[in-house]
Amino acid sequence: MENLQGKMHKTFKGYNSYEIFDADASFIYKIATVVTEKFHFALINSITGFEEVFMDFEKGGIMITLGWDIWSGCFVMAHDNAGDKYIEELGKYLDTHLTLL
């Protein structure tokens, strides 16, 4: 996993999504730590299935979702324009810290 790389994408609704395709399911918990400790979002919901894990986080009325599934790898996505800036900031942070996580 030392060669992980993330890429910024747009969701089908046109909001930012940062994806790390080659990350395994356990990597979601490392990103969750960054989301809560560095970006100060609070976990409000999580769903774990056989082939997927999803976690919703909220901060000041802004919700983002962190997830992993067998089709996309690990991703964090915005649900509105207000969340887009946090996904951009998180993506930039992860770009420089992926090998450290």
N, C-alpha and C positions, 0 to 999 in steps of 0.2 A: 504494500500500500504506500510505499514511499514516493511513487510517481503520480499521486493523485493530482488532478487538475480540475478546476471548476470553470464553468462557463455561464454567462448571463444569457437568459432566454426571456421570451414573453409567453405568458400563459394564453390559453384560448380566449380569455377576456381582455388581454392586452396589458396585463400587469407583470411586473418583474418577477423572475424566478431564477435563482442561482442553483445550478445542478452540478453534482459530482457523480458522474455516471459509474465510475469504477469503485465507488465506496461500498463496503459491505454494510450489513444492517447495524452492526455495533457502532458504526461511525456516527449515526444519528445522535447518540448520547453525548459524544464529544461536542458536536455543534450545539446541542441543547444547552450545554454548560456555557458556551460562548454567548448564546442568545440571552440566557438569564443573568450571567455574571458581568459580561462586558456591555451588553445592550439593554439590560434591566427590564426585559419582558418577563411576564409571569405566565407560567403554565396554567391553562384553564381547562384543557381537555386532552385526552390521549386515547387512541384506539390502536390495539395491537392485534393483527391477524396473522395467518400462516405465511403470507407473502407480502405483508405490508405493515408499516408502523406510521401513524400520523399523530402529530402533536400540535395543538393550537396554542398560541401565545398571544397575550394582550398587553398593551401599554398605552395608557391615555386614550382608550377607545379605538386604537389601531390594532388590528389582528393580522398575524402572519401564521403560516402553517409550515412546519418542518415535517418532512416525511422521507420515507424510504420504501421503495417497492422493487420487485424483480424486473420491472420494465424500465424504470427511470434512474435507478440508483438512489442517491441521497439528494434532496432538494429542499430549498426554503423559498416560499413564495408569498407575495403580497396578495391582499384581497381588494385593495383599492389604491387610488393614487397616493394617499398619505403613507401607505405602507411601502410604496416603491422606493422611497429614499432610504428606508432602513435596509431593504434588500440590497440596494447599491452599496451602502456602507458595509454591510455584513459581507458581501461578495468581495469587496476590496480588502477587508480585514482577512478573510479566509485565503484569498490569493497569496498573501504574504505569510500566512501561518499554517497552511495545510500540512507541511512537513513537520511542524512542531506539535500538532495535535495527536 
